[in-house]
Amino acid sequence: MNIDKTTGSSFIQSYQKQMQAAPAAKGKPVQKEDQLEISSQAKEMYGKNTKADAARQEKINLLKAQIESGEYVNNAEKVADKVFQFWFGK
Protein backbone atom coordinates (compact mmCIF):
# COMPACT_ATOMS: atom_id res chain seq x y z
CA MET A 1 0.00 0.00 0.00
CA ASN A 2 1.44 3.29 -1.06
CA ILE A 3 0.26 6.54 0.56
CA ASP A 4 1.22 9.75 -1.15
CA LYS A 5 1.82 12.62 1.23
CA THR A 6 0.90 15.76 -0.61
CA THR A 7 1.22 19.06 1.02
CA GLY A 8 -1.62 21.48 0.88
CA SER A 9 0.71 24.32 -0.03
CA SER A 10 -0.21 24.22 -3.72
CA PHE A 11 -3.88 24.59 -2.82
CA ILE A 12 -3.16 27.42 -0.41
CA GLN A 13 -1.02 29.26 -2.97
CA SER A 14 -3.72 29.10 -5.64
CA TYR A 15 -6.28 30.37 -3.12
CA GLN A 16 -4.01 33.24 -2.11
CA LYS A 17 -3.56 34.23 -5.76
CA GLN A 18 -7.34 34.38 -6.23
CA MET A 19 -7.77 36.49 -3.11
CA GLN A 20 -5.12 38.96 -4.27
CA ALA A 21 -6.66 39.33 -7.72
CA ALA A 22 -10.25 39.71 -6.47
CA PRO A 23 -9.96 43.11 -4.72
CA ALA A 24 -8.26 44.68 -7.72
CA ALA A 25 -10.98 43.42 -10.06
CA LYS A 26 -13.84 44.59 -7.85
CA GLY A 27 -13.15 48.28 -7.91
CA LYS A 28 -16.28 50.32 -7.45
CA PRO A 29 -19.48 48.29 -7.89
CA VAL A 30 -21.93 49.55 -10.46
CA GLN A 31 -25.36 50.14 -8.97
CA LYS A 32 -28.38 50.09 -11.21
CA GLU A 33 -31.47 52.05 -10.31
CA ASP A 34 -34.79 50.29 -9.93
CA GLN A 35 -37.33 50.96 -12.64
CA LEU A 36 -41.06 50.53 -12.73
CA GLU A 37 -42.97 50.24 -15.97
CA ILE A 38 -46.75 50.01 -16.04
CA SER A 39 -48.21 48.34 -19.08
CA SER A 40 -50.94 49.94 -21.16
CA GLN A 41 -53.29 47.13 -20.13
CA ALA A 42 -52.74 47.92 -16.45
CA LYS A 43 -53.36 51.62 -17.08
CA GLU A 44 -56.60 50.75 -18.89
CA MET A 45 -57.71 48.49 -16.03
CA TYR A 46 -56.99 51.27 -13.53
CA GLY A 47 -59.14 53.70 -15.53
CA LYS A 48 -62.05 51.27 -15.55
CA ASN A 49 -61.65 50.64 -11.83
CA THR A 50 -61.82 54.38 -11.08
CA LYS A 51 -65.19 54.64 -12.81
CA ALA A 52 -66.51 51.66 -10.84
CA ASP A 53 -65.24 53.19 -7.59
CA ALA A 54 -67.19 56.39 -8.25
CA ALA A 55 -70.43 54.44 -8.75
CA ARG A 56 -69.73 52.34 -5.67
CA GLN A 57 -68.99 55.41 -3.56
CA GLU A 58 -72.31 56.94 -4.65
CA LYS A 59 -74.12 53.78 -3.51
CA ILE A 60 -72.26 53.85 -0.18
CA ASN A 61 -73.21 57.49 0.39
CA LEU A 62 -76.87 56.68 -0.34
CA LEU A 63 -76.83 53.80 2.16
CA LYS A 64 -75.18 55.99 4.81
CA ALA A 65 -77.86 58.64 4.33
CA GLN A 66 -80.63 56.02 4.66
CA ILE A 67 -79.08 54.62 7.85
CA GLU A 68 -78.70 58.07 9.41
CA SER A 69 -82.29 59.04 8.58
CA GLY A 70 -83.64 55.70 9.82
CA GLU A 71 -85.14 54.75 6.44
CA TYR A 72 -82.85 51.73 5.92
CA VAL A 73 -84.61 48.41 6.46
CA ASN A 74 -82.46 45.34 7.03
CA ASN A 75 -83.86 42.09 5.61
CA ALA A 76 -82.31 39.38 7.80
CA GLU A 77 -83.44 36.52 5.55
CA LYS A 78 -81.82 38.11 2.49
CA VAL A 79 -78.57 38.65 4.41
CA ALA A 80 -78.55 35.05 5.67
CA ASP A 81 -79.20 33.76 2.15
CA LYS A 82 -76.29 35.79 0.74
CA VAL A 83 -73.95 34.57 3.49
CA PHE A 84 -74.99 30.98 2.84
CA GLN A 85 -74.43 31.39 -0.92
CA PHE A 86 -71.01 32.92 -0.29
CA TRP A 87 -69.75 30.16 1.99
CA PHE A 88 -71.42 27.15 0.46
CA GLY A 89 -71.75 28.26 -3.17
CA LYS A 90 -75.38 27.26 -3.52
N, C-alpha and C positions, 0 to 999 in steps of 0.2 A: 504494500500500500504506500503510495507516494502522496504526501501532502505538500502542496506548494504554498509557501509563506509569501504572500504578496503584501506589500506595505500599502497603506491607504494614502500615501503621499501623492500619488498621481491623481487620485480622485480629489484630494484637497486642493492641489494646485489648479486643476481645471475649474473648480468651484470658485477659487479666489480670483481667477482671471475673469470669470463671468461677473463677479461682484464689482470688480474694478471697472469694467466696461459699462455696466448698467447705469451708474450715476451720470456718466458723461453723455450717454445717449438720451437720458430722460430730459434734461434741460428744463424748460418751462412748459408745463402741460397746457395743451390747447383746450379751452373750455368753449363748448358750443352752447348757445342760448336755446332755451326751450321755445317751441313754436306751437301755436294752436291754429288749426285751420278748420273752419266750419263749412261743411258741404252745402251746396245749394238746396239739396233735399232737406237737410236739417233746418235751414233758414225758412223754407216753405212750411215745414211742419210747425215751426215756432209761430209763424204768422197765423196759421189756422187755429192754433191753440189759444192765441190771444183773443181771437174773435169768440171762441167758445167760453173763455173765462169771463168776458164781458156779459154774455147772456146768463151765465151761471151766477155771476155777482148780482145781476138784476133780480133773479129768482130768489136769491138769499135775502136781499133787501126787502122784497115783498113778504117773505115768510117772517122776517124779524118784525116788520110793521104789524102783521096780523097777530103775532104773539103778544106784542106790547099792547095792542088795542083790545086783546081778549077775543078776537074773532076766529082765531085758529082752533080747529076742532081736530083732535087726535083720534084716529080710528085704530084702536088696538088690534082688531082682527087683521086689518090690512098690514100693519107693522109686523105682526107675528108671521103672517103668510110670507112676506118678503124675507124675513130672517130665515125662515125654514127653507125657502127656495135658494137662498144664498149658501147656506151650509150643507144642504142635502141635494141641491141641484134638481129639484123636482118641481 
